[in-house]
Amino acid sequence: MIECHTVLGNVRDDPRLRERLARMTEGGHAERLALSRFEAARTRLRKTGERGSDIVLDLPAGTQLHDGDVVWLTDERMVVVAQQPERVAIVHLSEDESPEDQVETALRVGHALGNLHRPIQAHHRECTLPIQAESELDVVRKLIHRVAPGARIESAMAVFDPEMAGEEHSHDH
């Protein structure tokens, strides 16, 4: 059994860990621990890694795991979190607006998506949010096209790493 108590770094952010992962993968000593977004938020979890190892996570309270996090590292073994892709809606804002209009559109889209009470991931002119079914994509399209007619909305399977500021919740309006 491998007991993991801390995050040692992330292979996406640390070139030394990325290089070590490549070497350990080549030698058969790296193991991916596939986690859903919800499992990645848990601090205590027992799961089987891709190579069959029994892996226990016992992390400090408040730890949020991310795709590429290294949770175990010795000369003989490396365990890396592999967050599983999930269905998401991606809102692409138009580039054909003036900078002032782009800001206004982004604020309107942010307000509209905020009313859905979903976590988001924002990057440049894109905003990504998790959806459960294609029918939800239609709801997002209708909502966004009211405030940003030039936006393009698509669905994809992707690793979703939400912004830390929001949480999924609901309340009566």
Backbone as JSON Lines, residues from 0, in Angstrom:
{"i":0,"aa":"M","n":[0.85,-1.17,0.0],"ca":[0.0,0.0,0.0],"c":[0.91,1.25,0.0]}
{"i":1,"aa":"I","n":[0.52,2.23,-0.82],"ca":[1.25,3.5,-0.88],"c":[0.39,4.55,-0.18]}
{"i":2,"aa":"E","n":[0.93,5.16,0.87],"ca":[0.21,6.2,1.61],"c":[0.78,7.57,1.24]}
{"i":3,"aa":"C","n":[-0.08,8.42,0.69],"ca":[0.33,9.75,0.23],"c":[-0.23,10.81,1.17]}
{"i":4,"aa":"H","n":[0.66,11.68,1.67],"ca":[0.26,12.66,2.68],"c":[0.42,14.11,2.23]}
{"i":5,"aa":"T","n":[0.99,14.34,1.04],"ca":[1.2,15.71,0.59],"c":[1.34,15.76,-0.92]}
{"i":6,"aa":"V","n":[1.18,16.95,-1.48],"ca":[1.42,17.18,-2.9],"c":[2.85,17.7,-3.01]}
{"i":7,"aa":"L","n":[3.65,17.01,-3.82],"ca":[5.07,17.34,-3.93],"c":[5.37,18.33,-5.06]}
{"i":8,"aa":"G","n":[4.38,18.61,-5.88],"ca":[4.55,19.51,-7.02],"c":[3.67,19.03,-8.15]}
{"i":9,"aa":"N","n":[3.79,19.69,-9.3],"ca":[2.96,19.34,-10.44],"c":[3.85,19.23,-11.68]}
{"i":10,"aa":"V","n":[3.67,18.17,-12.44],"ca":[4.5,17.93,-13.62],"c":[4.27,18.97,-14.71]}
{"i":11,"aa":"R","n":[3.14,19.65,-14.7],"ca":[2.89,20.7,-15.69],"c":[3.65,21.98,-15.36]}
{"i":12,"aa":"D","n":[3.9,22.22,-14.06],"ca":[4.55,23.46,-13.62],"c":[6.05,23.31,-13.38]}
{"i":13,"aa":"D","n":[6.51,22.11,-13.11],"ca":[7.9,21.9,-12.7],"c":[8.64,21.05,-13.74]}
{"i":14,"aa":"P","n":[9.56,21.67,-14.49],"ca":[10.26,20.92,-15.53],"c":[11.07,19.73,-14.99]}
{"i":15,"aa":"R","n":[11.58,19.84,-13.77],"ca":[12.33,18.71,-13.19],"c":[11.42,17.52,-12.93]}
{"i":16,"aa":"L","n":[10.21,17.79,-12.41],"ca":[9.27,16.69,-12.19],"c":[8.79,16.11,-13.53]}
{"i":17,"aa":"R","n":[8.6,16.97,-14.52],"ca":[8.16,16.51,-15.84],"c":[9.22,15.57,-16.45]}
{"i":18,"aa":"E","n":[10.48,15.96,-16.33],"ca":[11.58,15.14,-16.85],"c":[11.68,13.83,-16.07]}
{"i":19,"aa":"R","n":[11.51,13.9,-14.78],"ca":[11.59,12.68,-13.96],"c":[10.43,11.74,-14.29]}
{"i":20,"aa":"L","n":[9.25,12.31,-14.53],"ca":[8.1,11.49,-14.93],"c":[8.39,10.76,-16.24]}
{"i":21,"aa":"A","n":[8.98,11.47,-17.19],"ca":[9.31,10.84,-18.47],"c":[10.26,9.66,-18.26]}
{"i":22,"aa":"R","n":[11.3,9.85,-17.45],"ca":[12.26,8.78,-17.18],"c":[11.6,7.61,-16.45]}
{"i":23,"aa":"M","n":[10.78,7.93,-15.45],"ca":[10.15,6.86,-14.66],"c":[9.08,6.13,-15.47]}
{"i":24,"aa":"T","n":[8.41,6.84,-16.35],"ca":[7.43,6.19,-17.23],"c":[8.14,5.22,-18.16]}
{"i":25,"aa":"E","n":[9.25,5.68,-18.73],"ca":[10.05,4.85,-19.62],"c":[10.54,3.58,-18.91]}
{"i":26,"aa":"G","n":[10.9,3.72,-17.65],"ca":[11.38,2.57,-16.88],"c":[10.28,1.75,-16.22]}
{"i":27,"aa":"G","n":[9.02,2.15,-16.41],"ca":[7.9,1.41,-15.83],"c":[7.69,1.67,-14.35]}
{"i":28,"aa":"H","n":[8.18,2.84,-13.86],"ca":[8.08,3.12,-12.43],"c":[7.09,4.23,-12.09]}
{"i":29,"aa":"A","n":[6.41,4.77,-13.1],"ca":[5.41,5.82,-12.86],"c":[4.03,5.2,-12.86]}
{"i":30,"aa":"E","n":[3.17,5.72,-12.0],"ca":[1.8,5.21,-11.92],"c":[0.84,6.39,-11.89]}
{"i":31,"aa":"R","n":[-0.17,6.31,-12.75],"ca":[-1.21,7.34,-12.77],"c":[-2.32,6.93,-11.82]}
{"i":32,"aa":"L","n":[-2.83,7.93,-11.1],"ca":[-3.97,7.72,-10.22],"c":[-5.13,8.51,-10.82]}
{"i":33,"aa":"A","n":[-6.03,7.8,-11.51],"ca":[-7.16,8.45,-12.18],"c":[-8.2,8.88,-11.16]}
{"i":34,"aa":"L","n":[-8.52,10.19,-11.16],"ca":[-9.51,10.75,-10.23],"c":[-10.51,11.6,-10.99]}
{"i":35,"aa":"S","n":[-11.76,11.53,-10.56],"ca":[-12.76,12.48,-11.08],"c":[-12.51,13.83,-10.4]}
{"i":36,"aa":"R","n":[-13.14,14.88,-10.91],"ca":[-13.01,16.2,-10.28],"c":[-13.48,16.16,-8.84]}
{"i":37,"aa":"F","n":[-14.51,15.38,-8.56],"ca":[-15.05,15.3,-7.2],"c":[-14.11,14.51,-6.28]}
{"i":38,"aa":"E","n":[-13.5,13.46,-6.81],"ca":[-12.52,12.71,-6.01],"c":[-11.29,13.57,-5.72]}
{"i":39,"aa":"A","n":[-10.91,14.43,-6.68],"ca":[-9.74,15.3,-6.51],"c":[-9.95,16.31,-5.39]}
{"i":40,"aa":"A","n":[-11.19,16.55,-5.0],"ca":[-11.48,17.48,-3.91],"c":[-11.45,16.8,-2.54]}
{"i":41,"aa":"R","n":[-11.38,15.48,-2.54],"ca":[-11.37,14.74,-1.27],"c":[-9.96,14.67,-0.71]}
{"i":42,"aa":"T","n":[-9.85,14.74,0.6],"ca":[-8.53,14.65,1.23],"c":[-8.22,13.24,1.73]}
{"i":43,"aa":"R","n":[-9.24,12.42,1.82],"ca":[-9.03,11.02,2.23],"c":[-9.72,10.13,1.2]}
{"i":44,"aa":"L","n":[-8.94,9.22,0.65],"ca":[-9.46,8.37,-0.42],"c":[-8.54,7.18,-0.59]}
{"i":45,"aa":"R","n":[-9.13,6.03,-0.89],"ca":[-8.35,4.83,-1.2],"c":[-8.77,4.36,-2.58]}
{"i":46,"aa":"K","n":[-7.78,4.16,-3.45],"ca":[-8.09,3.82,-4.83],"c":[-6.95,3.01,-5.43]}
{"i":47,"aa":"T","n":[-7.25,2.27,-6.47],"ca":[-6.23,1.48,-7.16],"c":[-5.66,2.3,-8.31]}
{"i":48,"aa":"G","n":[-4.33,2.37,-8.39],"ca":[-3.66,3.07,-9.49],"c":[-3.71,2.26,-10.76]}
{"i":49,"aa":"E","n":[-3.27,2.86,-11.86],"ca":[-3.35,2.19,-13.17],"c":[-2.49,0.94,-13.26]}
{"i":50,"aa":"R","n":[-1.48,0.81,-12.42],"ca":[-0.61,-0.37,-12.43],"c":[-1.02,-1.37,-11.35]}
{"i":51,"aa":"G","n":[-2.16,-1.11,-10.68],"ca":[-2.69,-2.05,-9.7],"c":[-2.29,-1.78,-8.25]}
{"i":52,"aa":"S","n":[-1.54,-0.72,-8.01],"ca":[-1.13,-0.42,-6.63],"c":[-2.31,0.1,-5.81]}
{"i":53,"aa":"D","n":[-2.33,-0.3,-4.55],"ca":[-3.31,0.19,-3.59],"c":[-2.79,1.53,-3.08]}
{"i":54,"aa":"I","n":[-3.49,2.64,-3.39],"ca":[-3.01,3.98,-3.05],"c":[-4.0,4.63,-2.1]}
{"i":55,"aa":"V","n":[-3.48,5.14,-1.0],"ca":[-4.28,5.84,0.0],"c":[-3.87,7.3,0.02]}
{"i":56,"aa":"L","n":[-4.84,8.19,-0.15],"ca":[-4.6,9.62,0.0],"c":[-5.07,10.02,1.39]}
{"i":57,"aa":"D","n":[-4.2,10.63,2.15],"ca":[-4.5,11.17,3.48],"c":[-3.83,12.54,3.53]}
{"i":58,"aa":"L","n":[-4.49,13.51,2.91],"ca":[-3.91,14.83,2.68],"c":[-4.4,15.85,3.7]}
{"i":59,"aa":"P","n":[-3.67,16.94,3.87],"ca":[-4.12,18.0,4.79],"c":[-5.49,18.55,4.38]}
{"i":60,"aa":"A","n":[-6.28,18.94,5.36],"ca":[-7.6,19.52,5.09],"c":[-7.46,20.69,4.12]}
{"i":61,"aa":"G","n":[-8.39,20.78,3.18],"ca":[-8.4,21.88,2.22],"c":[-7.56,21.64,0.98]}
{"i":62,"aa":"T","n":[-6.85,20.52,0.92],"ca":[-6.04,20.22,-0.26],"c":[-6.95,19.92,-1.44]}
{"i":63,"aa":"Q","n":[-6.69,20.56,-2.57],"ca":[-7.41,20.3,-3.82],"c":[-6.39,19.75,-4.8]}
{"i":64,"aa":"L","n":[-6.58,18.52,-5.23],"ca":[-5.67,17.92,-6.19],"c":[-5.98,18.41,-7.6]}
{"i":65,"aa":"H","n":[-4.93,18.46,-8.43],"ca":[-5.05,18.91,-9.81],"c":[-4.37,17.9,-10.73]}
{"i":66,"aa":"D","n":[-4.79,17.88,-11.96],"ca":[-4.17,17.02,-12.95],"c":[-2.66,17.28,-12.99]}
{"i":67,"aa":"G","n":[-1.86,16.23,-12.85],"ca":[-0.41,16.37,-12.88],"c":[0.24,16.48,-11.52]}
{"i":68,"aa":"D","n":[-0.54,16.54,-10.44],"ca":[0.04,16.6,-9.1],"c":[0.78,15.3,-8.78]}
{"i":69,"aa":"V","n":[1.97,15.44,-8.23],"ca":[2.76,14.3,-7.79],"c":[2.47,14.11,-6.3]}
{"i":70,"aa":"V","n":[1.97,12.92,-5.95],"ca":[1.6,12.65,-4.55],"c":[2.53,11.62,-3.9]}
{"i":71,"aa":"W","n":[3.4,11.0,-4.68],"ca":[4.36,10.05,-4.13],"c":[5.6,10.05,-5.03]}
{"i":72,"aa":"L","n":[6.77,10.1,-4.41],"ca":[7.99,10.1,-5.19],"c":[9.14,9.5,-4.39]}
{"i":73,"aa":"T","n":[9.65,8.4,-4.91],"ca":[10.85,7.77,-4.36],"c":[11.74,7.44,-5.57]}
{"i":74,"aa":"D","n":[12.88,6.84,-5.31],"ca":[13.74,6.42,-6.41],"c":[13.09,5.31,-7.24]}
{"i":75,"aa":"E","n":[12.18,4.57,-6.62],"ca":[11.56,3.42,-7.28],"c":[10.17,3.69,-7.84]}
{"i":76,"aa":"R","n":[9.5,4.74,-7.4],"ca":[8.09,4.91,-7.78],"c":[7.69,6.38,-7.77]}
{"i":77,"aa":"M","n":[6.8,6.72,-8.72],"ca":[6.21,8.06,-8.78],"c":[4.72,7.88,-9.04]}
{"i":78,"aa":"V","n":[3.89,8.53,-8.22],"ca":[2.44,8.48,-8.42],"c":[1.98,9.89,-8.78]}
{"i":79,"aa":"V","n":[1.27,9.98,-9.93],"ca":[0.82,11.26,-10.47],"c":[-0.69,11.23,-10.66]}
{"i":80,"aa":"V","n":[-1.35,12.28,-10.21],"ca":[-2.8,12.41,-10.38],"c":[-3.11,12.64,-11.85]}
{"i":81,"aa":"A","n":[-4.07,11.88,-12.36],"ca":[-4.56,12.05,-13.73],"c":[-6.06,12.32,-13.63]}
{"i":82,"aa":"Q","n":[-6.43,13.59,-13.67],"ca":[-7.85,13.91,-13.54],"c":[-8.58,13.47,-14.8]}
{"i":83,"aa":"Q","n":[-9.71,12.82,-14.6],"ca":[-10.47,12.29,-15.72],"c":[-11.23,13.4,-16.43]}
{"i":84,"aa":"P","n":[-11.24,13.36,-17.77],"ca":[-12.02,14.36,-18.52],"c":[-13.51,14.2,-18.22]}
{"i":85,"aa":"E","n":[-14.23,15.32,-18.35],"ca":[-15.68,15.3,-18.18],"c":[-16.3,16.19,-19.25]}
{"i":86,"aa":"R","n":[-17.6,16.06,-19.42],"ca":[-18.3,16.86,-20.44],"c":[-18.37,18.31,-19.96]}
{"i":87,"aa":"V","n":[-17.96,19.23,-20.85],"ca":[-17.98,20.65,-20.53],"c":[-18.58,21.44,-21.68]}
{"i":88,"aa":"A","n":[-19.08,22.62,-21.35],"ca":[-19.49,23.6,-22.36],"c":[-18.39,24.66,-22.39]}
{"i":89,"aa":"I","n":[-17.99,25.03,-23.6],"ca":[-16.97,26.07,-23.76],"c":[-17.61,27.24,-24.5]}
{"i":90,"aa":"V","n":[-17.58,28.4,-23.86],"ca":[-18.12,29.63,-24.44],"c":[-16.94,30.42,-25.0]}
{"i":91,"aa":"H","n":[-16.94,30.63,-26.31],"ca":[-15.9,31.41,-26.97],"c":[-16.48,32.78,-27.28]}
{"i":92,"aa":"L","n":[-15.93,33.83,-26.69],"ca":[-16.42,35.17,-26.96],"c":[-15.84,35.69,-28.28]}
{"i":93,"aa":"S","n":[-16.6,36.51,-28.95],"ca":[-16.2,37.06,-30.24],"c":[-15.01,37.99,-30.1]}
{"i":94,"aa":"E","n":[-14.15,37.97,-31.1],"ca":[-13.01,38.89,-31.14],"c":[-13.34,40.12,-31.98]}
{"i":95,"aa":"D","n":[-14.54,40.19,-32.54],"ca":[-14.92,41.25,-33.47],"c":[-15.53,42.47,-32.79]}
{"i":96,"aa":"E","n":[-15.32,42.61,-31.5],"ca":[-15.87,43.75,-30.76],"c":[-14.74,44.68,-30.35]}
{"i":97,"aa":"S","n":[-15.11,45.93,-30.08],"ca":[-14.13,46.88,-29.55],"c":[-13.73,46.41,-28.15]}
{"i":98,"aa":"P","n":[-12.57,46.84,-27.64],"ca":[-12.18,46.45,-26.28],"c":[-13.23,46.8,-25.23]}
{"i":99,"aa":"E","n":[-13.88,47.94,-25.37],"ca":[-14.92,48.34,-24.41],"c":[-16.1,47.38,-24.48]}
{"i":100,"aa":"D","n":[-16.5,47.03,-25.71],"ca":[-17.62,46.1,-25.86],"c":[-17.26,44.7,-25.37]}
{"i":101,"aa":"Q","n":[-16.0,44.3,-25.54],"ca":[-15.56,43.0,-25.05],"c":[-15.69,42.91,-23.53]}
{"i":102,"aa":"V","n":[-15.33,43.98,-22.85],"ca":[-15.46,44.0,-21.39],"c":[-16.93,43.9,-20.99]}
{"i":103,"aa":"E","n":[-17.78,44.68,-21.65],"ca":[-19.21,44.65,-21.33],"c":[-19.79,43.26,-21.59]}
{"i":104,"aa":"T","n":[-19.43,42.67,-22.72],"ca":[-19.93,41.33,-23.05],"c":[-19.45,40.31,-22.03]}
{"i":105,"aa":"A","n":[-18.18,40.38,-21.65],"ca":[-17.64,39.45,-20.66],"c":[-18.39,39.57,-19.33]}
{"i":106,"aa":"L","n":[-18.69,40.8,-18.92],"ca":[-19.43,40.99,-17.68],"c":[-20.84,40.41,-17.78]}
{"i":107,"aa":"R","n":[-21.5,40.64,-18.89],"ca":[-22.85,40.1,-19.08],"c":[-22.84,38.57,-19.1]}
{"i":108,"aa":"V","n":[-21.86,37.98,-19.79],"ca":[-21.75,36.52,-19.83],"c":[-21.46,35.99,-18.42]}
{"i":109,"aa":"G","n":[-20.56,36.65,-17.7],"ca":[-20.25,36.24,-16.33],"c":[-21.48,36.27,-15.43]}
{"i":110,"aa":"H","n":[-22.29,37.31,-15.59],"ca":[-23.51,37.41,-14.79],"c":[-24.47,36.29,-15.16]}
{"i":111,"aa":"A","n":[-24.64,36.05,-16.45],"ca":[-25.57,35.0,-16.9],"c":[-25.11,33.62,-16.41]}
{"i":112,"aa":"L","n":[-23.82,33.33,-16.52],"ca":[-23.32,32.03,-16.07],"c":[-23.36,31.93,-14.55]}
{"i":113,"aa":"G","n":[-23.16,33.04,-13.87],"ca":[-23.23,33.03,-12.4],"c":[-24.59,32.59,-11.91]}
{"i":114,"aa":"N","n":[-25.63,32.92,-12.68],"ca":[-26.98,32.51,-12.29],"c":[-27.19,31.0,-12.39]}
{"i":115,"aa":"L","n":[-26.29,30.3,-13.08],"ca":[-26.37,28.84,-13.15],"c":[-25.74,28.17,-11.92]}
{"i":116,"aa":"H","n":[-25.02,28.95,-11.13],"ca":[-24.38,28.43,-9.9],"c":[-23.46,27.25,-10.2]}
{"i":117,"aa":"R","n":[-22.63,27.42,-11.21],"ca":[-21.67,26.39,-11.6],"c":[-20.26,26.94,-11.46]}
{"i":118,"aa":"P","n":[-19.31,26.08,-11.16],"ca":[-17.92,26.54,-11.2],"c":[-17.53,26.83,-12.64]}
{"i":119,"aa":"I","n":[-16.57,27.71,-12.83],"ca":[-16.11,28.03,-14.17],"c":[-14.59,27.96,-14.22]}
{"i":120,"aa":"Q","n":[-14.11,27.95,-15.44],"ca":[-12.7,28.04,-15.74],"c":[-12.61,29.1,-16.83]}
{"i":121,"aa":"A","n":[-11.92,30.2,-16.58],"ca":[-11.83,31.3,-17.55],"c":[-10.4,31.41,-18.07]}
{"i":122,"aa":"H","n":[-10.29,31.6,-19.39],"ca":[-8.98,31.76,-20.0],"c":[-9.14,32.57,-21.28]}
{"i":123,"aa":"H","n":[-8.53,33.74,-21.31],"ca":[-8.61,34.65,-22.45],"c":[-10.07,34.92,-22.8]}
{"i":124,"aa":"R","n":[-10.49,34.57,-24.0],"ca":[-11.87,34.82,-24.42],"c":[-12.76,33.59,-24.3]}
{"i":125,"aa":"E","n":[-12.35,32.65,-23.45],"ca":[-13.12,31.42,-23.27],"c":[-13.53,31.25,-21.81]}
{"i":126,"aa":"C","n":[-14.71,30.68,-21.64],"ca":[-15.19,30.32,-20.31],"c":[-15.73,28.9,-20.41]}
{"i":127,"aa":"T","n":[-15.26,28.03,-19.53],"ca":[-15.64,26.62,-19.55],"c":[-16.41,26.29,-18.28]}
{"i":128,"aa":"L","n":[-17.47,25.5,-18.42],"ca":[-18.24,25.05,-17.27],"c":[-18.69,23.61,-17.49]}
{"i":129,"aa":"P","n":[-18.83,22.84,-16.4],"ca":[-19.23,21.44,-16.55],"c":[-20.72,21.34,-16.89]}
{"i":130,"aa":"I","n":[-21.04,20.35,-17.72],"ca":[-22.44,20.04,-18.03],"c":[-22.6,18.53,-17.9]}
{"i":131,"aa":"Q","n":[-23.82,18.1,-17.64],"ca":[-24.08,16.67,-17.49],"c":[-24.6,16.04,-18.78]}
{"i":132,"aa":"A","n":[-25.31,16.82,-19.59],"ca":[-25.93,16.27,-20.8],"c":[-25.98,17.34,-21.88]}
{"i":133,"aa":"E","n":[-26.18,16.89,-23.12],"ca":[-26.27,17.83,-24.24],"c":[-27.44,18.79,-24.07]}
{"i":134,"aa":"S","n":[-28.5,18.36,-23.37],"ca":[-29.64,19.26,-23.16],"c":[-29.22,20.5,-22.37]}
{"i":135,"aa":"E","n":[-28.25,20.36,-21.48],"ca":[-27.74,21.52,-20.75],"c":[-27.0,22.48,-21.67]}
{"i":136,"aa":"L","n":[-26.38,21.94,-22.72],"ca":[-25.69,22.79,-23.68],"c":[-26.69,23.72,-24.37]}
{"i":137,"aa":"D","n":[-27.88,23.22,-24.66],"ca":[-28.92,24.07,-25.27],"c":[-29.32,25.21,-24.34]}
{"i":138,"aa":"V","n":[-29.41,24.93,-23.05],"ca":[-29.74,25.96,-22.06],"c":[-28.64,27.02,-22.03]}
{"i":139,"aa":"V","n":[-27.39,26.58,-22.02],"ca":[-26.26,27.52,-22.01],"c":[-26.28,28.37,-23.28]}
{"i":140,"aa":"R","n":[-26.51,27.74,-24.43],"ca":[-26.57,28.49,-25.7],"c":[-27.65,29.59,-25.66]}
{"i":141,"aa":"K","n":[-28.84,29.22,-25.23],"ca":[-29.93,30.21,-25.17],"c":[-29.6,31.34,-24.22]}
{"i":142,"aa":"L","n":[-29.07,31.0,-23.08],"ca":[-28.72,32.0,-22.07],"c":[-27.64,32.95,-22.58]}
{"i":143,"aa":"I","n":[-26.59,32.41,-23.18],"ca":[-25.46,33.22,-23.63],"c":[-25.82,34.03,-24.88]}
{"i":144,"aa":"H","n":[-26.54,33.46,-25.79],"ca":[-26.86,34.2,-27.03],"c":[-27.76,35.41,-26.78]}
{"i":145,"aa":"R","n":[-28.47,35.41,-25.64],"ca":[-29.25,36.6,-25.28],"c":[-28.35,37.79,-24.95]}
{"i":146,"aa":"V","n":[-27.21,37.51,-24.32],"ca":[-26.33,38.61,-23.87],"c":[-25.08,38.75,-24.74]}
{"i":147,"aa":"A","n":[-24.76,37.73,-25.54],"ca":[-23.57,37.76,-26.39],"c":[-23.87,37.01,-27.69]}
{"i":148,"aa":"P","n":[-24.64,37.66,-28.6],"ca":[-25.06,36.99,-29.83],"c":[-23.9,36.46,-30.68]}
{"i":149,"aa":"G","n":[-22.73,37.06,-30.58],"ca":[-21.59,36.63,-31.39],"c":[-20.78,35.5,-30.78]}
{"i":150,"aa":"A","n":[-21.18,35.03,-29.6],"ca":[-20.42,33.96,-28.93],"c":[-20.67,32.62,-29.62]}
{"i":151,"aa":"R","n":[-19.66,31.78,-29.58],"ca":[-19.77,30.42,-30.09],"c":[-19.69,29.48,-28.89]}
{"i":152,"aa":"I","n":[-20.62,28.52,-28.81],"ca":[-20.67,27.6,-27.68],"c":[-20.57,26.18,-28.22]}
{"i":153,"aa":"E","n":[-19.66,25.4,-27.62],"ca":[-19.49,24.01,-28.03],"c":[-19.33,23.13,-26.8]}
{"i":154,"aa":"S","n":[-19.51,21.83,-27.01],"ca":[-19.26,20.89,-25.91],"c":[-18.01,20.1,-26.24]}
{"i":155,"aa":"A","n":[-17.37,19.6,-25.19],"ca":[-16.16,18.81,-25.35],"c":[-15.99,17.93,-24.12]}
{"i":156,"aa":"M","n":[-15.1,16.98,-24.23],"ca":[-14.66,16.2,-23.07],"c":[-13.28,16.76,-22.73]}
{"i":157,"aa":"A","n":[-13.14,17.27,-21.5],"ca":[-11.88,17.89,-21.1],"c":[-11.69,17.79,-19.6]}
{"i":158,"aa":"V","n":[-10.45,17.89,-19.17],"ca":[-10.16,18.0,-17.74],"c":[-10.63,19.38,-17.31]}
{"i":159,"aa":"F","n":[-11.5,19.43,-16.31],"ca":[-12.05,20.69,-15.82],"c":[-11.43,21.0,-14.48]}
{"i":160,"aa":"D","n":[-10.72,22.12,-14.41],"ca":[-10.07,22.55,-13.18],"c":[-10.65,23.91,-12.82]}
{"i":161,"aa":"P","n":[-11.69,23.94,-11.99],"ca":[-12.42,25.19,-11.75],"c":[-11.61,26.24,-11.01]}
{"i":162,"aa":"E","n":[-12.02,27.5,-11.22],"ca":[-11.46,28.61,-10.46],"c":[-11.81,28.36,-9.0]}
{"i":163,"aa":"M","n":[-10.95,28.75,-8.1],"ca":[-11.16,28.47,-6.67],"c":[-12.21,29.38,-6.03]}
{"i":164,"aa":"A","n":[-12.61,30.45,-6.68],"ca":[-13.51,31.43,-6.04],"c":[-14.94,30.92,-5.88]}
{"i":165,"aa":"G","n":[-15.38,30.02,-6.74],"ca":[-16.78,29.61,-6.68],"c":[-16.95,28.15,-6.37]}
{"i":166,"aa":"E","n":[-18.1,27.82,-5.86],"ca":[-18.46,26.43,-5.59],"c":[-19.84,26.19,-6.18]}
{"i":167,"aa":"E","n":[-20.13,24.94,-6.55],"ca":[-21.46,24.6,-6.98],"c":[-22.4,24.68,-5.81]}
{"i":168,"aa":"H","n":[-23.49,25.41,-5.98],"ca":[-24.5,25.48,-4.93],"c":[-25.78,25.99,-5.57]}
{"i":169,"aa":"S","n":[-26.82,26.0,-4.81],"ca":[-28.08,26.55,-5.32],"c":[-28.82,27.23,-4.18]}
{"i":170,"aa":"H","n":[-29.72,28.1,-4.56],"ca":[-30.6,28.74,-3.59],"c":[-31.81,29.28,-4.35]}
{"i":171,"aa":"D","n":[-32.87,29.58,-3.62],"ca":[-34.06,30.1,-4.26],"c":[-33.86,31.57,-4.62]}
{"i":172,"aa":"H","n":[-34.4,31.94,-5.76],"ca":[-34.3,33.35,-6.21],"c":[-35.6,34.06,-5.93]}
